[in-house]
Amino acid sequence: MAIVEDEVRNESEEENEIEVVEEDDGDRDSDDSEDEEYDDVLERKIAELEQRIAEYPYNYDDHIELIQVLWELSELDRWRSAFDRLQQVAVLQPEHWLRRLQTEVTLAHSEEARTHIAELFQQATLDCYSIPILSEWCTWSISSGDTDAARTHIDEVLRRAGADPLSGKIFWDAKLELEKAQLETMSEENPEYKAQQERVLFCLEETVSRPLLRSDEAWQPLEELAASLHDQKYVDKVKKQHEAALDYLQKITSFEDKLLTIENQEDKYKLYQEYIDTVKELSQDEKYGECDSDGILKVLYDRATTECSSCSGVYSLLHSFAQHVHRCSSRTTYCRVLDACTRRCPRRYTFWTMKMQQAEHEKKSFDEVKAIFEKAISKGMETYKDAEMLWLSYLEYVRRQTSFDNDDDVQKLRQTFRLAWDSLAEAWGEEANDCEVPLYWARLEYRRMNDPKQGKEIFEEIFKYGENKTLCKYWEAFIHMECDRKPPMSENKRRDLYRRALRFVADYPPAVTRLWTDYERDYGSLDTARECYDACEVKLKEWKETYQAMKDKMIGKKQKGKQTDKKGKFDKKKKKKDDEQPKNKNKRKSDENVEGTETKRKRDNDMEVEESGEKEFVEEQSGSGRKRTHDEDNNEDAETKRQKTESSSGRSVGTRDACTLFVSNLDFKVDEQKLRDILSKFGDIVSLRVKSGNKAFGGSICYCQYKTPACVEEALKHDRTPLEGRPMFFSRYSAKKVKATFKYSTEAEKNKLFIKNLPYSHCAKEPLTDIFDKYGKLKDVRIVTFKDGNPKGLAYVEYEDDDAASKAIAATNGLLIGDRHIEVAVSQPPPKSGATPTLGLPKREQGQGMRRTQLSSFIPSVLQKPVASTSTANGHNDAEKRPLSNTDFRNLLLKK
């Protein structure tokens, strides 16, 4: 029997009627039995899922299925534990966070529970940027009843999404409603009434001053309220900000429209990159100074890293996000963003290192920094290099906390180094043989701990693993440490070290030979110097032979094979022709010579294609735009051969060339990741090949192959894009030699001004624009720089029309800027004269000076002077230029 109590109030509201319902015992037992069976099924399902999760804890779907089963079973505590466990191993998706938050909100009735919910909302925003979650946060905070607490929570939401052009107005409206509701509870006599009105006005002002969708709806209420609190000057100022915000919104609305329709994450990632670049450009305009471009960038980074979480470029976006916030936001916001980065990309060392450095900057305790590091290690780094860099970052921190006068601190530091080295070896195996950690440890032993014996033991242990004994970098470091040690080592031991290093080094012996040779030149005797030179010569000879053999194996073997095949075909053709023409021997001999010549020419042409390319190199010193050809190393042979093979199989080489961008003037130690980030803005990259430290080109060079030729065209529009302050020169790639071209016009351009003698402080677009835009509409301002990005003191200013340029010349020529009088004139580069024959002419006549050892002194004087009668005597026109023949020399001698 079950009792169901139904409270029914009678007219006096004093009596309660209790209805007693009798249930059949058989029906009850049947229902109970079915429930128990269903519960048993759910429990078996839970046990199965728990086992699968224990075997592989990173399957997101298994966790979600377990959470759903526990919800059906009404196991609230186990349901929460399952959510917490999933949160430890993965980033929760927005819909799953929303489900948990909505459930927890309905169950929260105590102050402790409400505090826990606030923490959950903050954790959810670390995992993702979600408008439904932020809206739920606002709704919950307003319904809590505490105005101050609600205001605090809504301010947290506004810090995250208040600058969102698409949805930011929702949250400003929520704050406005909260402040209006508070204002309605006050009377005008209340001393806080005016302050509350200012809060309402602040919400309206922020709404209309930002580029938010439907922000114009707030203008009329603001105008009415402002009229009672401020003068017309305030209204005019806010109106100007509002108009700028509307203009700003118009420039970015197209991006928001496209993002609503794109579903592919890679396409969305590229569009976000363009969106971010556009906002960065707008942030440089003073007109939009009150539009909070920094806040918009934070929102865009947050949105992009959530919506494009599976893209390969999400790491670079997060890195840019953290750097941007570090530059322009508070310490609290920076820490929050670092937490978000470590949640969304937990297996890269960069964000954990930044987090440890920030904790150290905030003077947090050693245990707190150590806890950050241990959490990072537990995530498991993506690559060995990430794991190594994470350990090195932690070791640097421990070194900074170590007092080298304290033996206990020194011992702890040594134990940490040993732990790092052993942990990397255990986790990564042979990959950890070539490790930077022991090298760092050995340097500290020599230089800070003053224990060269311990340092030497570390090097000896390094040489035991893998191929470290043959690597030059370890022997160089070892030699330097031993030579700088105190007390210094004896000369005999030093030479023994050089001999040992020279015996084992295989990758680059010239480094060791240079060290030993320099020492013998400075301190050695004749006998020791001879020993050194002989040993070094033998080693270098062996190394060059090995290197050449390896080079031939990689490159030359295919070329030789092709040449052999061609020769074999030629021999067959020759034999066939001999059989066809057995009688006329003289004619056959002549034919053989002709055929041999043609075949040789064909072979030479084939070899010309096979050899490492002579491709177009653009040496565009900003402002000159000159191009010259460049010769690649033999490393490019394989690439050229692949192009030829593709051509023979029906694919066009030209198509590949047209999709390839040549990038020059890069720094000798270029950051390849930053380079890739910039070049990926112009299109999808198929391959990126960087040749670092090429002295022939004054830096590194790069070949970037895109999917389509349109990407190359787009990249060329951004020529001289700076990378770490150094302009990059973009040009089309060509596998053939092309004649050098001049990028800019060589004729007079009346609408373009050439400016020189500029002070370096004004060698930038902004100050020059401020000076010259008052005379007419500017089309372009170009600063001429050296290849390293430093200015030359020259610039070009181009107007839309000639009249503006004339006015600017009249007004600015001789103008004093800083401590210099600038010179302004119409741009008209001097014409480039054609090449003239220089045989026999002294170098001083070519504008270069002449040395005493000039070889022209050995050339007959008759060849050093133009002889007018020579061409006349031979019946040629004086203007005709040709080389002197034997007949010409004979005639000259007879005349003498």
MOLIN-V784357 format. One record per backbone hydrogen bond with DSSP energy under -0.5 kcal/mol. CO is the residue of the C=O (numbers start at 1). NH is the residue of the N-H. Records with the same first field share a line. If there is no record, write none. Layout:
CO: NH, NH
This chain:
2: 4, 21
3: 5
4: 6
5: 7
6: 8
7: 9
10: 13
15: 10
16: 18
17: 19
18: 20
19: 4, 21
20: 22
21: 2, 23
24: 28
25: 29
26: 30
27: 31
28: 32
29: 33
30: 34
31: 35
32: 36
33: 37
34: 38
35: 39
36: 40
37: 41
38: 42
39: 43
40: 44
41: 45
42: 46
43: 47
44: 48
45: 49
46: 50
47: 51
48: 52
49: 53
50: 54
51: 55
52: 56
56: 59
58: 60
59: 63
60: 64
61: 65
62: 66
63: 67
64: 68
65: 69
66: 70
67: 71
68: 72
69: 73
70: 75
71: 74
74: 76
75: 79
76: 80
77: 81
78: 82
79: 83
80: 84
81: 85
82: 86
83: 87
84: 88
85: 89
86: 89, 90
90: 92
93: 96, 97
94: 98
95: 99
96: 100
97: 101
98: 102
99: 103
100: 104
101: 105
102: 106
103: 107
104: 107, 108
105: 108
107: 109
110: 114
111: 115
112: 116
113: 117
114: 118
115: 119
116: 120
117: 121
118: 122
119: 123
120: 124
121: 125
122: 126
123: 126, 127
124: 128
128: 130
130: 134
131: 135
132: 136
133: 137
134: 138
135: 139
136: 140
137: 141
138: 142
139: 143
140: 144
142: 145
145: 147
146: 150
147: 151
148: 152
149: 153
150: 154
151: 155
152: 156
153: 157
154: 158
155: 159
156: 160
157: 160, 161
158: 162
161: 164
164: 168
165: 213
167: 170, 171
168: 171, 172
169: 173
170: 174
171: 175
172: 176
173: 177
174: 178
175: 179
176: 180
177: 181
178: 182
179: 183
180: 184
181: 185
182: 185
183: 186
187: 190
190: 193
192: 196
193: 197
194: 198
195: 199
196: 200
197: 201
198: 202
199: 203
200: 204
201: 205
202: 206
203: 207
204: 208
205: 209
206: 210
207: 210
210: 212
212: 215
214: 217
215: 218
216: 219
218: 222
219: 223
220: 224
221: 225
222: 226
223: 227
224: 228
225: 228, 229
226: 230
231: 234, 235
232: 236
233: 237
234: 238
235: 239
236: 240
237: 241
238: 242
239: 243
240: 244
241: 245
242: 246
243: 247
244: 248
245: 249
246: 250
247: 251
248: 252
249: 252, 253
252: 255, 256
253: 257
254: 258
255: 259
256: 260
257: 261
258: 261, 262
264: 268
265: 269
266: 270
267: 271
268: 272
269: 273
270: 274
271: 275
272: 276
273: 277
274: 278
275: 279
276: 280
277: 281
278: 282
279: 283
280: 284
281: 284
282: 285
284: 286
285: 288
286: 289
288: 291
292: 296
293: 297
294: 298
295: 299
296: 300
297: 301
298: 302
299: 303
300: 304
301: 305
302: 306
303: 307
304: 308
306: 309
308: 311
311: 314
312: 315
313: 317
314: 318
315: 319
316: 320
317: 321
318: 322
319: 323
320: 324
321: 325
322: 326
323: 327
324: 328
325: 329
330: 334
331: 335
332: 336
333: 337
334: 338
335: 339
336: 340
337: 341
338: 342
339: 343
340: 344
341: 345
345: 348
347: 382
348: 352
349: 353
350: 354
351: 355
352: 356
353: 357
354: 358
355: 359
356: 360
357: 361
358: 362
359: 364
360: 363
365: 369
366: 370
367: 371
368: 372
369: 373
370: 374
371: 375
372: 376
373: 377
374: 378
375: 379
376: 379, 380
377: 380
383: 387
384: 388
385: 389
386: 390
387: 391
388: 392
389: 393
390: 394
391: 395
392: 396
393: 397
394: 398
395: 399
396: 400
397: 401
399: 402
402: 404
403: 406
405: 407
406: 410
407: 411
408: 412
409: 413
410: 414
411: 415
412: 416
413: 417
414: 418
415: 419
416: 420
417: 421
418: 422
419: 423
420: 424
421: 425
422: 426
423: 427
424: 428
425: 429
428: 431
429: 432
430: 433
433: 435
436: 440
437: 441
438: 442
439: 443
440: 444
441: 445
442: 446
443: 447
444: 448, 449
445: 451
451: 455
452: 456
453: 457
454: 458
455: 459
456: 460
457: 461
458: 462
459: 463
461: 464
462: 465
465: 468
467: 470
468: 471
470: 506, 507
471: 475
472: 476
473: 477
474: 478
475: 479
476: 480
477: 481
478: 482
479: 483
480: 484
481: 485
482: 485, 489
490: 494
491: 495
492: 496
493: 497
494: 498
495: 499
496: 500
497: 501
498: 502
499: 503
500: 504
501: 505
508: 511, 512
509: 512, 513
510: 514
511: 515
512: 516
513: 517
514: 518
515: 519
516: 520
517: 521
518: 522
519: 523, 524
520: 524
525: 529
526: 530
527: 531
528: 532
529: 533
530: 534
531: 535
532: 536
533: 537
534: 538
535: 539
536: 540
537: 541
538: 542
539: 543
540: 544
541: 545
542: 546
543: 547
544: 548
545: 549
546: 550
547: 551
548: 552
549: 553
550: 554
551: 555, 556
552: 557
555: 559
556: 560
557: 561
558: 562
559: 563
560: 564
561: 565
562: 566
563: 567
564: 568
565: 569
566: 570
567: 571
568: 572
569: 573
570: 574
571: 575
572: 576
573: 577
574: 578
575: 579
576: 580
577: 581
583: 585
584: 588
585: 589
586: 590
587: 591
588: 592
589: 593
590: 594
591: 595
592: 596
593: 597
594: 598
595: 599
596: 600
597: 601
598: 602
599: 603
600: 604
601: 605
602: 606
603: 607
604: 608
605: 609
606: 610
607: 611
613: 615, 632
615: 630
617: 619, 628
618: 620
619: 621
620: 622
621: 624, 625
622: 785
625: 743
626: 619
628: 617
630: 615
633: 636
634: 637
636: 640
637: 641
638: 642
639: 643
640: 644
641: 645
642: 646
643: 647
644: 648
645: 649
646: 651
647: 650
652: 656
653: 657
654: 658
655: 659
656: 659
657: 660
659: 706
660: 733
661: 663, 704
662: 731
663: 702
664: 729
666: 700
667: 670
668: 693
670: 672
671: 675
672: 676
673: 677
674: 678
675: 679
676: 680
678: 681
679: 682
680: 683
684: 686, 707
687: 705
688: 690
689: 703
690: 692
691: 701
693: 695
694: 697, 699
695: 698
699: 694
700: 666
701: 691
702: 663, 704
703: 689, 705
704: 661, 706
705: 686, 687
708: 711, 712
709: 713
710: 714
711: 715
712: 716
713: 717
715: 718
716: 719
718: 721
721: 728
723: 726
726: 723
728: 720, 730
729: 664
731: 662
734: 616
735: 614
741: 627, 743
748: 750
749: 752, 827
751: 799
752: 827
753: 755, 797
754: 825
755: 795
756: 823
759: 762
760: 763
762: 764
764: 768
765: 769
766: 770
767: 771
768: 772
769: 773
772: 775
773: 776
777: 800
780: 798
782: 796
783: 785
784: 792, 794
786: 789
790: 786
793: 758
794: 784
795: 755
796: 782
797: 753
798: 779, 780
801: 805
802: 806
803: 807
804: 808
805: 809
806: 810
807: 811
808: 812
809: 813
812: 815
815: 817, 822
817: 819, 820
820: 817, 822
822: 814
823: 756
825: 754
827: 749
831: 833
838: 841
842: 845
843: 846, 848
844: 847
851: 854
854: 857
855: 858
856: 859
860: 863, 864
861: 864, 865
866: 868
867: 870, 871
868: 872
869: 873
870: 874
871: 876
872: 875
877: 880
880: 882
885: 889
886: 890
887: 891
888: 892
889: 893
890: 894
891: 895
892: 896
